Amino acid sequence: MSARLVRMIGLRIVYYRKVQGYMQQQLAQKIDISYSCLGKIECGRLKNCASLPLLIKIADGLDIKLIDLLNENNKIS
């Protein structure tokens, strides 16, 4: 994945996490990953951690579709 795409995915995770009312630690616990790993993914700093199975797990935890995280045409505010 390109650094730009990883950063965009991270920003979308932050957006949907906040819309759902989760703190980072709450979402990390819900999807059974470390708080620090989620934080790094959200900041776009850990490309190796953002695997497809993990992104599916995050999307499921946020009750959204994976495409909501990956679609570059999906603008968030």
CYANA upper distance limits for C-alpha pairs under 8 A (distance plus 0.5 A):
  1 MET  CA      5 LEU  CA      6.95
  1 MET  CA      6 VAL  CA      7.00
  1 MET  CA     47 LYS  CA      7.73
  2 SER  CA      6 VAL  CA      6.77
  3 ALA  CA      7 ARG  CA      6.66
  3 ALA  CA     44 GLY  CA      7.70
  3 ALA  CA     47 LYS  CA      7.96
  4 ARG  CA      8 MET  CA      6.73
  5 LEU  CA      9 ILE  CA      6.62
  6 VAL  CA     10 GLY  CA      6.70
  6 VAL  CA     41 ILE  CA      8.15
  6 VAL  CA     44 GLY  CA      5.82
  6 VAL  CA     47 LYS  CA      7.00
  6 VAL  CA     50 ALA  CA      8.27
  7 ARG  CA     11 LEU  CA      6.76
  7 ARG  CA     41 ILE  CA      8.47
  7 ARG  CA     42 GLU  CA      7.77
  7 ARG  CA     43 CYS  CA      6.99
  7 ARG  CA     44 GLY  CA      4.74
  7 ARG  CA     45 ARG  CA      8.30
  8 MET  CA     12 ARG  CA      6.76
  8 MET  CA     44 GLY  CA      8.23
  8 MET  CA     72 GLU  CA      8.38
  9 ILE  CA     13 ILE  CA      6.70
  9 ILE  CA     42 GLU  CA      7.89
  9 ILE  CA     44 GLY  CA      8.24
  9 ILE  CA     69 LEU  CA      5.96
  9 ILE  CA     70 LEU  CA      6.82
 10 GLY  CA     14 VAL  CA      6.83
 10 GLY  CA     41 ILE  CA      6.05
 10 GLY  CA     42 GLU  CA      4.21
 10 GLY  CA     43 CYS  CA      6.31
 10 GLY  CA     44 GLY  CA      6.09
 11 LEU  CA     15 TYR  CA      6.68
 11 LEU  CA     42 GLU  CA      6.51
 11 LEU  CA     43 CYS  CA      7.84
 12 ARG  CA     16 TYR  CA      6.62
 12 ARG  CA     68 ASP  CA      8.41
 12 ARG  CA     69 LEU  CA      6.32
 12 ARG  CA     76 ILE  CA      7.63
 13 ILE  CA     17 ARG  CA      6.34
 13 ILE  CA     42 GLU  CA      6.81
 13 ILE  CA     58 ILE  CA      8.40
 13 ILE  CA     69 LEU  CA      7.39
 14 VAL  CA     18 LYS  CA      6.63
 14 VAL  CA     42 GLU  CA      6.69
 15 TYR  CA     19 VAL  CA      6.73
 15 TYR  CA     76 ILE  CA      7.88
 16 TYR  CA     20 GLN  CA      6.60
 16 TYR  CA     62 LEU  CA      7.28
 17 ARG  CA     21 GLY  CA      6.75
 17 ARG  CA     22 TYR  CA      5.88
 17 ARG  CA     23 MET  CA      7.75
 17 ARG  CA     24 GLN  CA      8.19
 17 ARG  CA     27 LEU  CA      7.97
 17 ARG  CA     62 LEU  CA      6.98
 18 LYS  CA     22 TYR  CA      6.26
 18 LYS  CA     23 MET  CA      7.74
 20 GLN  CA     62 LEU  CA      7.39
 22 TYR  CA     26 GLN  CA      6.33
 22 TYR  CA     27 LEU  CA      6.43
 23 MET  CA     27 LEU  CA      6.92
 24 GLN  CA     28 ALA  CA      6.59
 24 GLN  CA     35 TYR  CA      7.08
 24 GLN  CA     38 LEU  CA      7.58
 24 GLN  CA     39 GLY  CA      7.54
 25 GLN  CA     29 GLN  CA      6.58
 25 GLN  CA     35 TYR  CA      5.84
 26 GLN  CA     30 LYS  CA      6.63
 27 LEU  CA     31 ILE  CA      6.74
 27 LEU  CA     61 GLY  CA      7.58
 27 LEU  CA     62 LEU  CA      8.44
 28 ALA  CA     32 ASP  CA      6.28
 28 ALA  CA     33 ILE  CA      5.61
 28 ALA  CA     34 SER  CA      6.36
 28 ALA  CA     35 TYR  CA      5.79
 28 ALA  CA     38 LEU  CA      6.83
 29 GLN  CA     33 ILE  CA      6.85
 29 GLN  CA     34 SER  CA      7.79
 29 GLN  CA     35 TYR  CA      7.98
 30 LYS  CA     61 GLY  CA      7.24
 31 ILE  CA     57 LYS  CA      6.94
 31 ILE  CA     58 ILE  CA      7.12
 31 ILE  CA     61 GLY  CA      6.43
 33 ILE  CA     37 CYS  CA      7.39
 33 ILE  CA     38 LEU  CA      7.63
 34 SER  CA     38 LEU  CA      6.98
 35 TYR  CA     39 GLY  CA      6.73
 36 SER  CA     40 LYS  CA      6.66
 37 CYS  CA     41 ILE  CA      6.71
 37 CYS  CA     46 LEU  CA      8.23
 37 CYS  CA     49 CYS  CA      7.61
 38 LEU  CA     42 GLU  CA      6.63
 39 GLY  CA     43 CYS  CA      6.76
 40 LYS  CA     44 GLY  CA      6.62
 40 LYS  CA     45 ARG  CA      5.65
 40 LYS  CA     46 LEU  CA      5.97
 41 ILE  CA     45 ARG  CA      6.59
 41 ILE  CA     46 LEU  CA      6.02
 41 ILE  CA     47 LYS  CA      7.76
 41 ILE  CA     49 CYS  CA      7.52
 41 ILE  CA     50 ALA  CA      6.93
 46 LEU  CA     50 ALA  CA      7.42
 49 CYS  CA     54 LEU  CA      8.27
 50 ALA  CA     54 LEU  CA      6.64
 50 ALA  CA     55 LEU  CA      6.80
 51 SER  CA     55 LEU  CA      6.69
 52 LEU  CA     56 ILE  CA      6.66
 53 PRO  CA     57 LYS  CA      6.72
 54 LEU  CA     58 ILE  CA      6.68
 55 LEU  CA     59 ALA  CA      6.59
 55 LEU  CA     66 LEU  CA      7.54
 56 ILE  CA     60 ASP  CA      6.57
 56 ILE  CA     66 LEU  CA      6.37
 57 LYS  CA     61 GLY  CA      6.60
 58 ILE  CA     62 LEU  CA      6.73
 59 ALA  CA     63 ASP  CA      6.59
 59 ALA  CA     64 ILE  CA      5.67
 59 ALA  CA     65 LYS  CA      6.34
 59 ALA  CA     66 LEU  CA      5.93
 59 ALA  CA     69 LEU  CA      7.88
 60 ASP  CA     64 ILE  CA      6.57
 60 ASP  CA     65 LYS  CA      7.61
 60 ASP  CA     66 LEU  CA      8.37
 64 ILE  CA     68 ASP  CA      7.15
 65 LYS  CA     69 LEU  CA      7.96
 66 LEU  CA     70 LEU  CA      7.01
 67 ILE  CA     71 ASN  CA      5.96
 68 ASP  CA     74 ASN  CA      7.34
